[in-house]
Structure formats: structure tokens, C-alpha cells
Amino acid sequence: MTEATMTFDERYRAISARDTRFDGQFVTAVRSTGIYCRPSCPARTPKPANVTFYPTSAAAHEAGYRACKRCLPEATPGSPAWNLRSDAAARAMRLIASGVVEQEGVPGLANRLGYSPRHLTRLLTAELGAGPLALARAHRAHTARMLLVGTDMPVSEVAFSAGFASIRQCNDTIREVFEMTPGELRATRRATERRGATTAAATADAEAQGAIDLLLPHRAPMDASGIFAWMAARALPGVETATATSFARHLRMPGGPAHLEIRQDADGRLRLRARVTRLGDLAPLVATARRLFDLDADPTAVDEELSAHAELAPLVAALPGIRVPGAADPHEMLIRAMVGQQITVAAARTALTALADQLGERTADGGILFPTMTAIAERGAEVLRGPAARIRAITGAAAALADGSLLLTVGDDAAEQRARLLAMRGIGPWTADYVRMRVIGDPDVLLPGDVAMRAGAAASGLPAEPAALAAWAERIAPWRSYLTAHLWRAAPVRAVRTAKPKTPSKELS
């Protein structure tokens, strides 16, 4: 059950039970105190007559409420609604988290969504209770709180890392949202540490190496070993490094090269160690890490829906909290998907490693940045091997991405993105849907022609033929991406390449 489908009474029962599963999905504003809280706030449950529920903290703030100093509602996982929903509000929230307002302003955000700034402001205010500027400010406040509590960064660096234009703007916003100065907010670290947000030793170790070390909150359960294994099987040497409990990679950000490492600590928590060239890239990098590991998912809702079907209950029991891996970069994801069509993971990894090694840029610490779309368009044919038509399709897609004639972002409308991809030579339904699953985080994608998925379906007692499997899976909507992930894991053996050239296998990069 998600916030969008919950009634007032259901939300009130959630806050009465102090249910942590709903943290980040809505906030509770209390008229008698003038504050808003996360659902699990330990304070006394307010009377129903004094309660108003808001979908975002920005909406509560715009209504005149301040953040609770006890439960810190900004320190929660994000709402899964922004992936579950495909409307303009959800797309806007994904783009705001990616730093679009800081980089391009509200006009840039509106242009990406196909609206005028005025109409977008009206739409978001009506839907979410706050306009784009307020939503972006709330996101900056969240990032600043995270850095103040989780690191020893100077307030000046916190301000610019969070996306504020000035230190004064950061100070004013912190006071307005939290009714505390940055120093007072930082003083809450001791209480935060008791909740497991950070340790002084970890922070000192990270900052000694020029990196920022932060907790990545998420809802339990979490199949961390599964997603680390996924990344390890596809890691490109030089670009990425993966183990059973960590994943690291180099990537481009607007301000220059960056590096992220997601790892599982001794207590089973996920942490992010990040290094950026420009401080303003830190908040978008954190958003990228969260998308990459699907950390804003609602695993309870997914598991409950899937396990309600007898055929899937054993899969969910064996792997509770399965995640659907995201993408570090949308353009890179399309190229990796196209290179990996109809070949095994190992073969795709070999081809992509050669591409990165020969066309990628070296970083100061000896790493490799995945090649730019311009480099692939101009020189990809020198490196790629295989049918000439396939190589032309890959370099053609790279050229279209480079010159902007093909748009591919985390804020795309799902149907429009799919149509744009299918219009490109060499991109079929499998690739378009796979990219949609990975880039947008669409939770409702099924790949019925996928060989490994069909093998997993057969092993699980489901129909193995594409049409029959697609028909059966309709009952799982809107969680078919998680069904796909379970069936991939359920495949008894590595799937071989299909004999039908237009039916790609699961074995992608």
C-alpha cells in the first residue's frame, strides 16, 4: 500500500503504530504544535482533529509547519511514489532530485517537462502542495541536514554541496525549516549516531581521503547481496569495481569527474563514500546512488503483492526485499543495453571493457570514465565488433544522444521515452523496455521475450511462452519489474542465446 492509495484513517493508524515502513511516504502536520513529523515519530500521537497529512515536507512547510526536532522527518528514504507514478509531478520530483533546478532553473525544469514555468508551478502546487522552487528548497534542506549531521564539513561547503547559491541562503533556509541554526542542527549528531546515521571514525577516515561518507537510509528488507552480485557480474574494469559487499565507479557530473562507492558495513547498513570535483554535484550524486540501488522502493508493498500468488510466495520468502538495479547514467545505459543485446553477460562485458579502455577518459586517480556519446559516435566503429548493422545502430544512437536529437533522462515520460527509442534503428521492444526499467526506475516493466526470465518462469511453475507469461503477469501490476527480477534470479542455469535473432536474451550489461 502506498501513500497515494491510503485513506486518512489508514494513515492515522500508521502514525498511531509508529510504523517505520511509511517514513518518507508522507508527513504528519500537527496544528496544535505547528510542526510536521515522520509517521514513526516517537512523540505522543496527536488527536485526529489536529492532523493534516501532506505528500511532501515542502507542502507542510509551505502550509506554515516546521520540521520536528525529535524525529527529523528529512532523514528518511524517499517516496516510492515518484517511480510508481508516471505523471508530471513524479517526473518533476525525479528531476529536482537530480539537480535540474540548481543547474537550469525552473524554466529548464518546465522545458524538460513540456510546460511553461507558470503552468508547472500551478500543477505542482495543486498536486503536491508546493511549487518547484519550494520543492527544490526542501531537497536542498534535506541534503544540508544530511551533511551537517553526517559529516564535519564546514558550513560553507555544506551550503554549496546542498545546492544553495550562498551561505546566507543556506543558513536562512535551515533556520526556517528546522528552527535551528546549522550549528544547532549539527549538535544533534549524537542522537543521530544512536540511530545509526554515522560514526565519527568513519567520517574522519573518509574525509582524510577527500571523500564524504554518508548513510544511505532505505526501507527493510533489502536484498543487498543480490544487487551487489548483479553489479559485480557487469562491472567494467577501470570504470567500476565490485565485491560481494561493495560497488564503486567513476562517472561524469556537470562539474567534472566524480567517484562513488556504495558498501555494506559491518552492521548491514548501506553507506556512500563520494568524491566530486564541484561541491554542487554532491546532492545529484547521492540521488544517483539511490536510484542505482533502488533505495526508495517500498519492499513491503512489493513483497506482499507478489507473495499473495502461490507461485511466487517461495521466491519472495527466499529473497525478501529484492531490488531492481538502476542506471548511473541514462546515455551510458542505452549503449550498454544495445551492446549487450543477444549476447552473454561475459561477452558484453568484454566488448564494453574494450570500448571504455580505448575511448574512455582517464581520471587523475587512474580510473576510467565511460566514453562520451561523441567519442562512441565518431570512433565506436573502430572498437566494436559484430554485424555492421548492429555497430551502425550503436554509433547512430550515440550520435543522436550527443547532438540532442534523442532525449533520454530520468524525468522522461515512460510512454514517450519508449516511443522515441523504438523509432531508432536497431532498438526493439526488449531494449526500450529494459532501458525504461533501469533509467526511469519504472516498477512495472515485464520482459516476456527474455530467455532467462522465461527459464525462471518455467522453474517457478509459471507459463514460459512470452504471450502466456505476459497475460499471467498482468495480475502483478504495478510491480512487474520486481517479478522480472525474481524470475531472473530463479532461472536454474545461465540462459543461452535465443535462436530467434529478434528475441534478445537477458544477458545484458
BAFI-350056 format. One line per field, with one value per residue (C-alpha): residue number from 0; residue in one letter; x, y, z. Coordinates in pm, 1 decimal. Last residue first. Layout:
N
pos: [NUM  ...]
code: [a  ...]
x: [X  ...]
y: [Y  ...]
z: [Z  ...]
end
This chain:
509
pos: [508  507  506  505  504  503  502  501  500  499  498  497  496  495  494  493  492  491  490  489  488  487  486  485  484  483  482  481  480  479  478  477  476  475  474  473  472  471  470  469  468  467  466  465  464  463  462  461  460  459  458  457  456  455  454  453  452  451  450  449  448  447  446  445  444  443  442  441  440  439  438  437  436  435  434  433  432  431  430  429  428  427  426  425  424  423  422  421  420  419  418  417  416  415  414  413  412  411  410  409  408  407  406  405  404  403  402  401  400  399  398  397  396  395  394  393  392  391  390  389  388  387  386  385  384  383  382  381  380  379  378  377  376  375  374  373  372  371  370  369  368  367  366  365  364  363  362  361  360  359  358  357  356  355  354  353  352  351  350  349  348  347  346  345  344  343  342  341  340  339  338  337  336  335  334  333  332  331  330  329  328  327  326  325  324  323  322  321  320  319  318  317  316  315  314  313  312  311  310  309  308  307  306  305  304  303  302  301  300  299  298  297  296  295  294  293  292  291  290  289  288  287  286  285  284  283  282  281  280  279  278  277  276  275  274  273  272  271  270  269  268  267  266  265  264  263  262  261  260  259  258  257  256  255  254  253  252  251  250  249  248  247  246  245  244  243  242  241  240  239  238  237  236  235  234  233  232  231  230  229  228  227  226  225  224  223  222  221  220  219  218  217  216  215  214  213  212  211  210  209  208  207  206  205  204  203  202  201  200  199  198  197  196  195  194  193  192  191  190  189  188  187  186  185  184  183  182  181  180  179  178  177  176  175  174  173  172  171  170  169  168  167  166  165  164  163  162  161  160  159  158  157  156  155  154  153  152  151  150  149  148  147  146  145  144  143  142  141  140  139  138  137  136  135  134  133  132  131  130  129  128  127  126  125  124  123  122  121  120  119  118  117  116  115  114  113  112  111  110  109  108  107  106  105  104  103  102  101  100  99  98  97  96  95  94  93  92  91  90  89  88  87  86  85  84  83  82  81  80  79  78  77  76  75  74  73  72  71  70  69  68  67  66  65  64  63  62  61  60  59  58  57  56  55  54  53  52  51  50  49  48  47  46  45  44  43  42  41  40  39  38  37  36  35  34  33  32  31  30  29  28  27  26  25  24  23  22  21  20  19  18  17  16  15  14  13  12  11  10  9  8  7  6  5  4  3  2  1  0]
code: [s  l  e  k  s  p  t  k  p  k  a  t  r  v  a  r  v  p  a  a  r  w  l  h  a  t  l  y  s  r  w  p  a  i  r  e  a  w  a  a  l  a  a  p  e  a  p  l  g  s  a  a  a  g  a  r  m  a  v  d  g  p  l  l  v  d  p  d  g  i  v  r  m  r  v  y  d  a  t  w  p  g  i  g  r  m  a  l  l  r  a  r  q  e  a  a  d  d  g  v  t  l  l  l  s  g  d  a  l  a  a  a  a  g  t  i  a  r  i  r  a  a  p  g  r  l  v  e  a  g  r  e  a  i  a  t  m  t  p  f  l  i  g  g  d  a  t  r  e  g  l  q  d  a  l  a  t  l  a  t  r  a  a  a  v  t  i  q  q  g  v  m  a  r  i  l  m  e  h  p  d  a  a  g  p  v  r  i  g  p  l  a  a  v  l  p  a  l  e  a  h  a  s  l  e  e  d  v  a  t  p  d  a  d  l  d  f  l  r  r  a  t  a  v  l  p  a  l  d  g  l  r  t  v  r  a  r  l  r  l  r  g  d  a  d  q  r  i  e  l  h  a  p  g  g  p  m  r  l  h  r  a  f  s  t  a  t  a  t  e  v  g  p  l  a  r  a  a  m  w  a  f  i  g  s  a  d  m  p  a  r  h  p  l  l  l  d  i  a  g  q  a  e  a  d  a  t  a  a  a  t  t  a  g  r  r  e  t  a  r  r  t  a  r  l  e  g  p  t  m  e  f  v  e  r  i  t  d  n  c  q  r  i  s  a  f  g  a  s  f  a  v  e  s  v  p  m  d  t  g  v  l  l  m  r  a  t  h  a  r  h  a  r  a  l  a  l  p  g  a  g  l  e  a  t  l  l  r  t  l  h  r  p  s  y  g  l  r  n  a  l  g  p  v  g  e  q  e  v  v  g  s  a  i  l  r  m  a  r  a  a  a  d  s  r  l  n  w  a  p  s  g  p  t  a  e  p  l  c  r  k  c  a  r  y  g  a  e  h  a  a  a  s  t  p  y  f  t  v  n  a  p  k  p  t  r  a  p  c  s  p  r  c  y  i  g  t  s  r  v  a  t  v  f  q  g  d  f  r  t  d  r  a  s  i  a  r  y  r  e  d  f  t  m  t  a  e  t  m]
x: [2548.7  2293.2  2230.3  1853.9  1838.4  1715.9  1434.6  1486.0  1753.6  1542.7  1778.5  1793.4  2126.9  2179.5  2031.9  2258.1  2100.7  1808.6  1649.4  1501.5  1717.7  1592.9  1240.7  1271.5  1398.1  1117.2  860.5  1018.3  976.6  616.1  517.3  220.9  81.3  113.6  -217.6  -94.5  182.6  -33.1  -100.8  266.6  365.4  112.1  232.9  601.0  585.5  716.0  389.5  458.0  557.3  861.9  1118.0  921.9  917.2  1289.3  1358.5  1129.7  1320.5  1647.1  1527.7  1374.6  1071.2  837.6  1034.8  795.0  815.4  602.2  843.8  965.4  1304.1  1333.4  1673.9  1678.4  1321.5  1290.5  1620.0  1490.0  1165.5  1339.4  1586.8  1318.8  1086.7  1344.7  1631.3  1837.5  1722.2  1567.3  1189.0  1163.2  1371.6  1148.9  833.9  971.2  1066.2  720.6  549.7  766.7  750.7  1110.7  1248.2  1541.2  1664.2  1691.9  1643.2  1740.2  1803.1  2031.2  2350.3  2528.9  2226.6  2163.8  2531.1  2531.7  2219.4  2386.2  2704.2  2500.3  2282.1  2583.4  2753.2  2445.5  2422.6  2792.4  2747.1  2998.4  3293.6  3309.7  3642.1  3690.3  3313.9  3293.4  3518.3  3297.8  2966.0  3137.0  3353.2  3053.4  2849.5  3123.2  3322.6  3279.5  3521.0  3828.7  4024.3  4388.8  4345.4  4350.2  4083.4  4140.9  3893.6  3717.0  3764.6  4008.8  3954.8  3584.2  3511.6  3734.2  3557.4  3221.9  3303.7  3437.5  3142.9  2900.0  3065.6  3060.8  2697.9  2600.8  2493.9  2157.6  2165.4  2458.2  2596.2  2249.9  2195.0  2537.2  2477.7  2137.3  2274.6  2557.4  2305.2  2095.5  2389.5  2430.7  2143.5  1901.5  1905.2  1566.9  1569.0  1460.3  1331.7  1270.1  1469.3  1382.1  1036.8  972.0  1060.8  856.5  548.2  572.0  370.4  119.5  35.3  -7.9  373.0  398.1  167.3  303.9  663.1  610.4  425.2  686.1  973.7  867.8  1148.9  1345.5  1677.5  1660.4  2037.9  2127.4  1846.3  1988.6  2340.5  2220.2  2035.6  2358.2  2541.6  2277.1  2342.6  2721.6  2740.7  2724.8  3057.6  3240.1  3503.6  3319.6  3414.3  3154.4  3150.5  2800.0  2689.7  2449.6  2380.9  2446.1  2610.8  2957.1  2912.1  2757.5  2918.1  2828.6  3131.5  3106.0  3355.6  3318.0  3463.2  3362.6  3111.4  2819.0  2889.2  3080.6  3128.2  3381.1  3258.6  3233.1  3028.5  3060.4  2958.9  3018.3  3278.0  3261.9  3491.1  3374.7  3525.4  3875.3  3744.1  3379.2  3142.4  2864.1  2880.7  2980.6  2678.5  2433.7  2617.1  2590.2  2219.0  2164.6  2375.2  2177.8  1839.2  1686.8  1404.9  1384.1  1331.6  1630.9  1869.1  2201.2  2448.5  2716.0  3091.5  3231.0  3564.3  3898.4  4086.8  4102.5  3735.0  3652.6  3850.7  3714.1  3357.8  3402.4  3560.0  3295.1  3021.7  2714.6  2337.6  2291.4  2004.5  2249.7  2452.8  2153.7  2131.5  2499.5  2463.1  2200.3  2474.7  2491.6  2140.7  2245.5  2542.3  2328.9  2093.0  1768.7  1401.5  1417.5  1272.1  1320.4  1651.6  1793.8  1664.6  1823.1  2158.1  2161.7  2068.7  2341.3  2598.1  2514.4  2361.8  2245.6  2294.7  2349.1  2721.1  2733.8  2585.6  2768.2  3097.9  3030.0  2905.5  3243.0  3226.4  3235.6  2999.2  2668.6  2461.7  2557.1  2574.1  2231.0  2075.0  2218.5  2083.7  1733.8  1741.2  1843.2  1552.2  1313.8  1445.1  1386.5  1027.6  973.1  1112.7  909.1  575.8  426.5  107.4  191.1  -78.1  -222.9  113.3  280.4  32.4  25.6  404.9  421.3  169.9  375.5  704.7  551.1  513.8  687.6  851.0  1206.3  1100.8  948.8  1270.2  1476.5  1239.1  1255.9  1631.9  1880.5  2154.8  2002.4  1655.2  1791.9  1969.3  1890.0  1646.6  1454.0  1444.3  1294.1  1041.4  941.3  879.6  654.6  458.6  432.1  267.4  439.0  368.4  543.3  883.2  799.7  562.0  848.9  890.6  1242.3  1417.9  1409.4  1624.1  1406.0  1146.5  1390.8  1221.0  1287.7  1344.6  1013.6  1022.0  827.7  471.6  336.5  145.2  450.3  645.7  391.6  399.3  779.3  776.0  597.5  272.7  96.9  -125.2  -321.5  -372.5  -532.6  -876.3  -714.6  -567.2  -190.1  9.1  255.1  609.0  802.4  779.2  718.3  496.3  759.0  675.0  538.5  532.2  289.0  218.1  -164.2  -194.6  1.8  142.1  208.0  444.1  404.3  592.5  926.5  858.7  573.3  751.0  857.4  511.7  464.9  152.8  -54.2  122.3  16.2  -336.6  -367.9  -251.7  -517.0  -784.8  -693.8  -718.1  -416.6  -385.1  -133.9  62.6  142.4  0.0]
y: [-544.4  -771.7  -1142.8  -1134.4  -1266.7  -1080.3  -1206.1  -1059.9  -1310.8  -1613.3  -1889.6  -1744.9  -1703.8  -1941.7  -1889.5  -1948.4  -2224.4  -2259.8  -1919.8  -1812.0  -1499.1  -1374.0  -1466.1  -1257.9  -952.9  -980.3  -1003.0  -690.2  -513.1  -637.7  -439.6  -232.7  -478.9  -838.8  -960.5  -867.4  -1123.7  -1413.3  -1243.4  -1157.2  -1515.6  -1654.4  -1424.9  -1490.5  -1870.3  -1988.3  -2003.5  -2004.9  -2301.3  -2133.6  -2321.7  -2229.8  -1863.9  -1865.9  -2007.9  -1743.0  -1473.1  -1618.5  -1609.7  -1261.0  -1249.0  -1166.7  -860.9  -709.1  -348.9  -217.3  -63.5  208.1  312.1  577.8  462.1  88.9  -15.2  220.0  88.5  -268.2  -165.5  1.1  -286.8  -555.3  -359.0  -312.7  -69.9  -124.5  186.4  442.2  489.6  230.2  457.3  758.8  553.0  408.8  753.7  886.7  601.1  639.8  1019.1  1118.7  1254.5  1013.9  1134.2  1020.2  1264.9  1168.4  1464.4  1607.7  1608.1  1357.1  1134.4  1111.8  1038.3  763.3  608.9  610.4  457.3  172.8  120.9  134.6  -132.4  -354.2  -311.3  -398.0  -728.6  -781.5  -599.4  -255.5  -72.6  117.6  152.4  334.1  611.6  908.8  811.8  647.1  955.3  1188.0  973.8  1016.6  711.3  562.7  743.1  541.6  531.7  622.1  863.3  1173.1  1027.1  866.0  930.1  645.3  554.5  263.3  121.5  200.3  32.4  -264.9  -308.0  -279.6  -564.4  -790.8  -712.4  -789.3  -1125.0  -1212.1  -1106.4  -1322.0  -1199.4  -1120.9  -748.2  -647.3  -371.8  -216.7  -230.7  -87.3  195.4  272.8  267.1  503.4  760.6  721.6  748.8  563.1  329.0  143.8  -204.5  -358.7  -455.1  -770.1  -705.7  -1066.2  -1326.4  -1680.8  -1592.6  -1384.9  -1674.8  -1922.0  -1692.0  -1650.6  -1949.4  -1916.5  -1556.5  -1329.8  -1336.6  -1087.3  -826.1  -852.8  -847.4  -532.2  -343.3  -443.2  -361.8  3.8  124.2  441.5  258.3  127.3  60.4  281.6  522.6  589.8  628.3  875.1  1080.8  1096.0  1213.7  1481.3  1612.7  1604.6  1785.4  2131.4  2064.2  2053.6  1787.6  1519.7  1236.0  1011.0  735.3  604.0  372.3  79.5  -70.4  -436.8  -368.0  -449.3  -202.5  -258.0  -50.1  205.6  379.4  691.8  879.8  1207.5  1367.5  1725.3  1992.0  1853.8  1500.7  1230.4  888.0  669.6  357.5  167.3  -131.0  -303.7  -608.2  -910.0  -712.3  -457.5  -212.8  3.6  212.2  62.7  -289.1  -287.4  -428.5  -648.2  -957.9  -744.2  -515.7  -805.4  -962.2  -634.0  -628.1  -977.8  -936.4  -625.3  -796.7  -529.4  -577.0  -305.7  51.1  260.3  512.3  566.2  664.9  912.8  932.3  1235.2  1192.7  1372.4  1072.5  1218.9  1298.6  930.7  823.1  1111.6  1024.0  656.9  733.5  990.4  739.7  789.7  752.2  461.3  583.3  644.8  844.4  1070.4  1149.2  1244.6  1433.4  1670.8  1929.5  1968.0  2110.0  2361.2  2466.3  2495.9  2722.1  2571.6  2635.0  2333.2  2471.2  2845.4  2824.0  2583.4  2803.5  3117.5  2948.8  2804.2  3137.7  3306.8  3053.8  3132.6  2983.8  2672.2  2339.3  2110.6  2092.5  2472.8  2515.3  2219.6  2363.3  2692.3  2506.7  2336.2  1959.7  1754.1  1491.7  1311.8  1566.7  1872.1  1672.9  1510.7  1837.4  2016.3  1748.9  1769.9  2149.3  2132.1  1896.2  2129.7  2420.9  2222.6  2151.9  2517.3  2633.2  2374.6  2471.2  2326.6  2143.6  1831.2  1813.0  2165.2  2327.8  2102.9  2191.4  2564.4  2583.2  2381.6  2617.9  2921.9  2770.0  2677.7  2306.7  2033.9  1850.4  1932.5  2291.8  2324.5  2208.4  2448.4  2736.8  2647.3  2691.8  2511.5  2376.6  2426.9  2335.2  2026.9  1889.6  1520.7  1529.4  1800.9  1577.2  1284.6  1514.2  1667.5  1325.3  1238.8  1563.0  1523.2  1182.5  843.1  729.1  426.6  588.9  911.4  720.2  525.0  819.8  899.8  731.0  927.6  1190.7  1487.5  1388.4  1474.1  1266.1  1492.7  1831.7  1809.2  2008.5  2332.5  2399.5  2703.1  2544.6  2589.3  2382.2  2101.1  2104.6  2101.7  1805.5  1608.5  1411.9  1602.1  1466.4  1701.1  1624.0  1828.5  1665.7  1322.0  1388.5  1379.3  1059.5  1128.0  1169.2  867.5  985.9  682.1  862.4  1136.3  1465.7  1811.9  2100.7  2378.4  2234.5  2234.1  2210.6  1886.4  1804.7  1438.2  1361.4  1119.9  838.8  920.2  708.6  472.6  148.1  298.9  233.4  448.7  238.5  554.5  702.5  408.3  404.5  771.5  690.5  421.3  652.8  933.2  692.5  537.8  497.7  776.1  685.0  339.4  0.0]
z: [-1930.1  -2072.6  -2063.3  -2054.6  -2407.8  -2709.6  -2932.5  -3279.5  -3378.4  -3282.9  -3175.9  -2827.7  -2660.7  -2374.5  -2030.1  -1732.9  -1529.8  -1289.8  -1368.5  -1034.0  -1007.0  -1341.7  -1234.1  -919.2  -1108.6  -1364.5  -1085.9  -939.9  -1274.3  -1280.3  -969.9  -1092.7  -1192.3  -1067.3  -1214.5  -1561.9  -1514.4  -1636.0  -1971.0  -2020.9  -1938.5  -2186.4  -2462.7  -2392.9  -2351.7  -2015.1  -1823.5  -1447.9  -1230.5  -1080.7  -1291.2  -1604.5  -1503.5  -1430.8  -1775.7  -1927.1  -1742.3  -1868.1  -2229.1  -2224.9  -2451.5  -2162.0  -2048.8  -1793.7  -1674.6  -1386.8  -1136.5  -1376.6  -1237.9  -1506.3  -1630.2  -1549.1  -1622.9  -1918.7  -2056.4  -2033.5  -2201.7  -2494.9  -2528.2  -2531.0  -2757.7  -3034.1  -3092.0  -3407.6  -3590.5  -3358.6  -3355.7  -3077.3  -2854.9  -2905.0  -2847.5  -2523.2  -2396.4  -2479.1  -2296.2  -1987.0  -1963.1  -1916.1  -1588.9  -1556.1  -1894.1  -2256.3  -2542.6  -2897.0  -3131.4  -2864.2  -3068.0  -2845.8  -2788.8  -3161.8  -3226.6  -2963.2  -3117.5  -3457.7  -3315.2  -3168.5  -3477.1  -3709.3  -3497.6  -3521.3  -3897.7  -3934.4  -3754.2  -3474.9  -3321.5  -3165.1  -3148.4  -3473.5  -3523.7  -3190.8  -3314.3  -3400.2  -3242.8  -2945.8  -2883.1  -2915.4  -2675.5  -2417.9  -2320.2  -1969.7  -1736.7  -1645.9  -1322.5  -1271.0  -981.2  -1202.2  -1426.7  -1764.2  -2046.4  -2223.9  -2589.9  -2585.3  -2236.9  -2229.1  -2561.4  -2480.2  -2145.7  -2322.3  -2559.8  -2283.6  -2053.8  -2332.5  -2393.8  -2023.0  -1980.6  -2275.7  -2616.4  -2776.1  -2693.2  -2471.9  -2694.1  -2715.8  -2340.6  -2263.1  -2511.1  -2360.6  -2006.0  -2093.2  -2207.7  -1891.9  -1648.4  -1318.2  -1403.3  -1178.0  -1032.1  -942.9  -573.1  -389.8  -38.4  57.2  -138.1  -28.6  102.6  -208.8  -438.2  -232.6  -248.7  -626.4  -747.7  -464.2  -551.3  -247.6  -223.4  -508.8  -358.4  -5.5  -129.2  -334.4  -60.1  198.3  -35.0  -80.7  -305.0  -229.9  -228.4  -585.0  -580.5  -877.0  -796.6  -450.3  -585.9  -848.8  -585.9  -379.9  -692.3  -752.1  -396.9  -437.6  -771.5  -613.3  -442.0  -774.0  -847.7  -652.6  -417.0  -260.3  0.7  35.5  312.8  327.1  667.0  744.5  1080.3  948.5  664.8  323.3  51.9  -209.0  -359.2  -569.6  -782.8  -965.0  -1277.3  -1360.5  -1260.5  -1462.6  -1334.4  -1512.1  -1361.2  -1182.2  -1008.7  -684.1  -566.5  -232.0  -29.4  -256.4  -447.9  -728.6  -906.6  -1194.9  -1474.3  -1469.1  -1516.9  -1631.2  -1369.2  -1509.2  -1286.3  -987.9  -1028.2  -1019.9  -724.2  -531.8  -614.9  -481.7  -169.2  -72.3  -75.6  149.0  397.5  509.5  393.3  297.4  450.9  269.2  541.7  441.7  386.5  203.2  30.6  40.2  182.4  531.4  485.3  461.5  765.0  972.8  875.7  955.2  1290.2  1382.8  1321.0  1107.9  1081.4  1320.7  1535.5  1819.9  1572.4  1515.1  1885.2  1890.6  1563.1  1704.6  1753.7  1375.6  1382.7  1645.9  1434.5  1120.8  1316.0  1434.5  1361.6  1126.2  802.8  855.6  1037.9  780.7  498.4  640.4  694.6  341.7  183.6  387.4  271.4  -89.3  -403.9  -222.4  -398.8  -99.0  -172.0  -183.9  162.9  315.3  195.9  375.2  683.9  713.4  650.5  970.8  832.9  895.1  1086.0  882.2  560.3  596.6  714.3  410.9  178.0  327.9  313.4  -52.8  -124.6  57.4  -150.0  -469.3  -364.1  -274.0  -608.4  -797.9  -639.0  -322.4  -218.2  -414.5  -683.7  -686.7  -618.8  -873.5  -1148.5  -1074.3  -1073.2  -1395.1  -1557.2  -1463.0  -1575.5  -1913.5  -1968.9  -2171.2  -1881.5  -1985.1  -2055.3  -1709.2  -1542.4  -1751.3  -1677.0  -1303.0  -1300.4  -1524.0  -1294.9  -949.3  -1076.8  -1256.8  -950.5  -997.3  -704.0  -891.0  -1199.3  -1008.9  -839.9  -1173.4  -1325.2  -1031.8  -1068.4  -1447.0  -1418.8  -1425.2  -1070.4  -923.5  -962.9  -776.7  -548.9  -392.2  -152.5  -42.9  247.4  573.2  743.5  639.4  903.0  1184.1  1459.4  1757.9  1601.0  1414.6  1090.2  1078.0  959.5  772.3  485.0  261.1  512.1  500.5  120.6  118.7  358.6  90.7  48.9  328.2  606.6  830.5  1198.0  1478.1  1453.2  1456.6  1803.1  1812.0  1879.4  2159.9  2029.4  1898.7  1534.7  1313.6  1062.9  1004.0  1167.0  1092.3  1337.8  1425.9  1771.8  1782.7  1403.6  1372.8  1029.7  953.4  667.6  377.1  203.7  365.8  673.3  587.6  674.2  1008.1  1157.0  1466.9  1537.7  1585.8  1281.8  1064.0  1207.4  1111.0  759.0  727.6  869.1  628.2  334.8  164.6  -212.5  -276.5  34.0  -98.7  0.0]
end
